[in-house]
Amino acid sequence: MSRSYLALDVGAESGRAMLAHLDGHRLTLTELHRFLNTPVTLPTGLYWDTFRLFHEICHGIREAANAAEDLDGIGVDTWGVDFGLLGSDGSLVENPRHYRDHRTHGVMQQVCDTVTRQAIFAQTGTQFMDINSLYQLVAIRRDAPDALAIAAKLLFMPDLFNYFLTAAVRSERTVASTSQFYDPVKKCFATDLLRKLGIDAGFLAELIDPGTELGPVLPKIAESCGLKREPCVYAVGSHDTASAVAAVPARSDESWCYISSGTWSLIGVELDEPLIADAALDANFTNEAGVEGKVRFLRNIPGLWVLQECRRTWARQGLELSYADLMERAASARPLGITLDLEQFSSPGDYPRMICDVCRLNGRDMQQDPGSIARIVLDSIAARYGQVLETLQKVLGRGIQVIHIVGGGSRNRLLNQLTADATRRRVVAGPAEATAVGNALMQAMGSGQVQTLEELRAIVRHSFEVEEFLPHEPLDREEPVSRGYDSVTAQ
């Protein structure tokens, strides 16, 4: 039986509307619409262009109405941590802020002065990052307490778009688990933690699991998008990484980890239960909800964001470089044998200049050549993968033989090869559209067309080709290696 699903995948840099046809055990994807996700800088801070994004979502639905005879489902996934607050009348209290907004700087330490890191991790099992929803809420309480006072509901970004489509007010579990106020053991919000920080948790919405049917598209939306009927909207793995991990084409007999590669890189494994231990806290790993009750035990590190920001800087200077051109230049550039601490590149800026300045501060002179800069960034990402993989194995107490790279970054063949070299592991790259694939197949699971996660992954293996990368040096040891690179940081 053939069915059609629309996967609306909105990432931190761009979004896409993908029409998926599932016929038996073969899934095909057709890209209908792609759009940029450009934040807006205002005097009061950095915001997402939320209504523009919803306009693009509706444009994608309109394209699907024209391309498909009928739609059996619609699903939305986005990045994590960010949210909107709704008033009692259902309208936004204010436009959602971007996680890179400066308002959370220093808030994490203030929170840890009130509730210890150990206590927060014991309740949430979440990686400590300035961008987390917890610190955003505390910043709102500090700067705009009236906004919290009138907030009737908090909806994370995919939940907010689902609300715009259906009027359903629900909180999907995988994206809620990125907040650092979700308890992965009790599988509920950590309301006691919020109360200790002076935040009334009454605005939190009902939690639901991936695959839950939210209801039909609102009649006005269906009419404006040209739909013949009002298809059902499903909560998918609404955090984009949850959908991407669901679509990892791994086999059950492999010892594998995943890297969801995009603006961020998320490196981890799939567990049946959360791993909340001192070793996990010390290594700053997180326990996020996955599909079918799984736990995504992972470390979130900077990914291709640095290159994205470099390209934006070069474009402002009149130098437009495609990713293909930039990767060709990077492949031809001479490796300098150094790696950057990418964690320090968190806010927008002139990254080419900043990278050169950091290198000079550490005695490594270089010019602002795009190829050389891109090569340093890619070498740094790959070296960081090796470090995190080594730590992951120690925390788990077991080895990992295969790395599955999914997401848009899996198209970067140079980075894939550098990753294989840095980790001395076999790397399997693809599918590049894993998030859309996982989104569509979770809709199929919600509709009953797919029964289990194992069946879902078998469909992925049957439907999409992958590419393998082997390290240039022999696989003669268990541990990843650092290639002898020197790490440099700003002083």
N, C-alpha and C positions, 0 to 999 in steps of 0.2 A: 504493500500500500504506500503510495507516494503522498507526502505532505510537504507543505512549504512554510517556512518560518523566517521571520525577519529579525536578524540580530543587529541591534543598535549598540555599537561599541564606541564609547566616547572616552578617549585617552587624554592624558594631560597635554599632549601636543596637537593631536588631531583626532577626528572622529570619522566613523564610516558606517554606512548602512549596507549590510550584506544579506542578500537573499539566499537562503539555504533550502535545497530540495533533498529530502531524505527518502530514498526509494530502497526498501529492504535494508541492506547493510552498506549502502554507498551514499555518501553525502557529497553534494556539489555546492559550491559557493559562487555567487556572482556579485561583484561589487556594483552597487547602484549609485552610491553617492559618497563622496569624501569631502571633508571640510576641515579647516584649521580651527584649533581651539586657542584663541589668543586672549590672554587676560587683559584687564583694563586697569591702568594706574590712575587713581583719583587722589585728590589732596588728602583724603581720609584713609587711603590704603590701597592694597592690591586686591582686585575682585575678579571672579569669574564672570564672563559675559553670559549669564544664565539664560536670559530670554532669547538671545541669539542662538545659543545651543539648542534650546527647545524648538526654535524655528527650523534649525537644520535637521533635528529629529523628525519633525513633521514633514520636511521636504523629503527625507528618506522614506517615510511611510507613503508619501504621494508617489514616489518613484516605484515602490513595491506594488502599489495598487495598479499602476500602469503595466508592470512587468509580469505580474502573476495573475492567474485566473482567480485564485482565491488565496487567502492567508489563513493558516491554521494557528498562528501565534505570533506574538511580538515580545521581545525581551530587551531590556536595557542593562548595560553594565557601564561603570565608570571607574575612575580612580577612587582611592579610599580617603578617609579621615575628614573630608570637608562636608559641610552640611548647611541646611537652611532652617531657619526658625519660622514657624507659622503662627500667626495670631489666631484669636478665637474665631475670626471671620474667614479663616482659611487662606489669607494672603500672607506674603512674605513680610516678616518684620524688617529685614534689610536684605539686600542682595548678598549671596554667599561670598565669603572671603576666600582668597587663594591661600593654600597652605604655606606659600613662601612669603606671605605678608609679615611685616616686621613686628606685629603686635605680640607675637609669642616669644620673642627673644628674651631670654632670662626667666621665663615663666616656669619652665621645668624645674629649675633649681629652687625657686620659691615654693613650688608644690612639694618637692622632696624635703624641704625644711619643715613642712607641716606633717606630711605622711612620708615615712621612710621609703626609699627605693625597694627595700626588701618587702615591706608591707604592700606596696603597690603591685609588685611583681607576683606576690603570693595570691593576690586577688584577680589579677588580669593576665599574667603570663605574657605581657606585651613588651616589645622592644621600646626602649626610651628614645624618643625623637621629639625635637621641639615642635614638629608639625602636627603631632597627635591631637585628636579632637579634644582630649582632656584639657590640654593647655589652651586650646582655643576657647573652650568654655570658661576657664578661669580668667582668661584675658577679657572676655565679654563681661564677666561679673565685675572685674576691676574698672573697665572703661565705659561700659554701657549697661549698668545694672537694670535700667528701665526696660531694655530689650528682653532680658531674661524674665522680668516680672510679667510682661505681657505675652510671653511665648506660651502657646498652648501645646505645640508639638515640635519636636526636632526630627527632621528627616535628612538622612545622608543623601548625597547627590543622586544616586540611582533611584532611591526611594522617592526623592522629590520629583524626578521626571516621571516615575510611575504614577505619582499623585496627579501630576498635570494631565496624564493620559486617561486615568481611570477614576480619580477622586478617592482611591484607596489610600488610607493612612496606615502604612505598615513599615516595619523595619526589618529588612532582610539580614539574615544572620552573618553572612560572610563579610559584608561591608561594616556591619555594626562591630565586628570583632577587631577592626583596625583602630577603634576609637581610644583604647586604653581605659575604657570604663565598661568593658564586657568581661564576664567571668566565664572562661572556657570550660571549667570543671562543672559548675552549676548550670551552665548554658543559659545565663540570664544577665541582665545588666548589673554592674557592681554599684548599686544605688547607695550602699553604705559609704563607699569611697567618695562619691559625689557629695553626700551629706557632710562628711568630715571637712570638705573643702568649701562648705557654705552654699552648695548648689542643690536646690530642690529638684528631684528627679521626676516630678510629676509630668513633665512634657515628653518623656520617652514613649515611643510608640510600641505596639505589640510586635514581638519578634516572630518571624516566620522563616521557614527553611527554603533553600533553593528548590525550584520545581513547583512552588505553590502558585495556584491560579489566583490572580488578583481580581479578575473580572474583565468585562468587555471594555473596549475603547469607548470613551464618552461619545454620544451621538454627534455633538457639535464638531469634535475632532475628526470623527469618521467622515462626516460630510465634507469638511474643509479639505481633507486629504484624499477625497475621491474614492473611499473604500465602498465596495458593494455591500458589505455588511460590517458588523462591529466585532472584529476578531478579539480573542482573549489575550490579555497581557499576562505573562508569567514572570514571577520573580526568578531570575536565573542565579548563577553565581554572580551576584550583582557587583561585587568587587572584581575588577577585571582580572586580577591575578587568580582568583578562585576559578573563573571560567577557563583561563589559560591552563591552569594546572589540571583541571578536569580533562582537557584535551591532550595532555602529554601522552604520546603513543608508546608508553612503556609496557613491558610485559611483567606479569606477576613474578616470574622466576629471576628477574634482574635485580641487582643491588644498585639502585639508581637514585640520583637527585635531579632536581630541575633548576634551570635558570630561566626565569621569565624576564626577557631582555627587552627593554624599551627605555623610556625616560629614566626609570629606575631599574635596577637589577635586583631581583628577589631570588635568593639562593636557598634551597631547602629540600626537605623530604616530606613525604606524606606519612602521617602517623594515625593510629587508631585512637590514641588518647593524648591529651596535652602533656608536655614534658616541662613541668615547673620545678626546677631544681636550681641550686646555687650555681652549678656549672653553666646552665642556660642563661641565668641572670648575668653572670660575669662576662659571658660571651655576647651579651645583648641580642639574644635571639628572641623570636616572638612566636606565640601560639595563636594562629588565626584559624577561623572556621573554614572548612572546605565543603565540598558537596558530599552528599550521602554520609554525613556524620564524620567525615575525615577531618584531621587537623593538619594545617599547613605550618609545619615547624620550619621557620626560615629566618634569614637575616636580610634586611632591606638596606641596600647600599646604593650610592649614586651610580647611574648607568650612563646612557647616552645623552643625558641632560647637558653635560659639559660641552659635547660636540654641537648639540642643538643651539646652545647659547653662543658658541663660537661662530656658527653659520649666521646667526642673526646679527652679530657684530660685523662680520665681513660684509653682509648684505647692506647694512647701514652705511658702510664705507664704499659701497659701489661694486663689491666683488661678490657676484652670485655664484655659489658653488653647489652643484648637486652632490648628493651623497656618493654617487658613483665616481664622480670626478675627484672628490675628496679622498675616497678610499684608494683610488689609483695613485694619487700623490703620496698618501701615507705608506702604501706598500713599497714605493720607490725610495722613501726617506730612510736615511741611515739611523738605526736604533741608537739612542744615546746611552742606554744602560741605566736609566733612571726611571723612577715612578713617582707620581704625584700623590699626595694625600687628597683624594677627591672629596673627602668629607668637608673640606674647607670651602668648597665652591657650592654654596647653598642658595645664595641670593643672586638675582640677575646682575650682570655687569659686563665689563669689557674683558672677557676671559682670555683672549689671545695675549693681551698686555699683561694680565695678572699671571698667566702661566710663565711668560718670559721673566717677569719680575721675581717670581718664586724661584725659578731656576738660577737666576743671577744671585739672589740672596744666598743660595746654597753653593755658589762657586761654579755653576754650570752656565756659561754664556751661550745664548742662542738668539736667533732672529725670529721675527714674527712671520715665519713661512708656514702657510696652512698645512702643507704635507707633514712637516716636522712636528707641528703642534698636534695634529690629529694622531700621529704615530705615538707620541708621548701619552696622549689620553688613552688610546687603545691598549698600549702596553701597561698602563696603570690599572685599567679595568681588569685585564687578564691576570695581572699579578695579584690584584685584590681577590679575584675569584679563587686563586690558589690558596691564599691565606684563609679565606672563609671556609673553603672546603676542608682544609686541614683541621680547623677548629670544629667544624660540624662533625667530623669523624670522631674527634676526641670526646665531644659531648655525648654522641650517640653510643660510643664504645664499639663501633663496627666500621668496616671499610665500605667505600663506594667505588664501583667499577665504571659506571656509565654516567655521563652528564647529558641530560636532554635539555637543549636550548630551544625555547619556543618564543613566539612573539615577533614583533617587527625586527628586533635585533638579530634574529636567527638568519636574516638575509645577509648579514655582514660577514662575508666569508673570511676576511682578514682577521676579524675579532674571533671568529670561531676557531681558526687555526692557532692564533695566539693563545686561546684558552686551552686547547689541547696540549700545546707546548708547555704552558705554565703549570698545568695540573698533572701532566703525564697520564691523561685519561682519554678514553674514546669519547668523542663528542658526537651526538646525534642532533642535527639541526632541523627544526621544522615540526609542525607546520607554522608558517609565519603568521597566519591568521588564527592562531590557536584560540585567542579570546573569543572571536566570533564563532568559531567551531564549537567551543564549549558552551557558549551562550545558546546557540541553536539546538544543540543536543540536550541541554537541560530543559529546554522547552519541550523537546520530544519526550523526555522522561516525564515531565509534568503532564503531558497529554496521554501517557501510557504507551507510546510507540517504542520507547526504549525502557528496559526494565532495570538494568544494573549499571554501575560504574564500569565494571569489566566489559560489558557489552558495548558501552559507549566508547571505550578506548579501542576495542576491536574494530569498530566502525571507523575510527580515526586512522588506524593502521591500514585498513582496507581502502581508504579513500584518498590519502595524501602521500606523496613521496617525501622522503627525508634524505638528507645528505650527511655522510659520516666524515669526520676529520680525525686523523690519528696523529699523535705527537711525532715530531721529526726525530726525536731521540727515542731509543728503545724503551718499552714498558718493562723496566727491570726493577721497579721498587713500588711499594704501596703508597708512600706519602707524596703529595704534590711538592714541587720544588719552586723556589722563588727566582730561579734563573740568575741569582747573584746580583739583582738590581739593587741600587741604592734608593731608598725612599727619601723624598725631599718634601719639606713643609715650609710654610711661611713662618717668619720669625717675628 
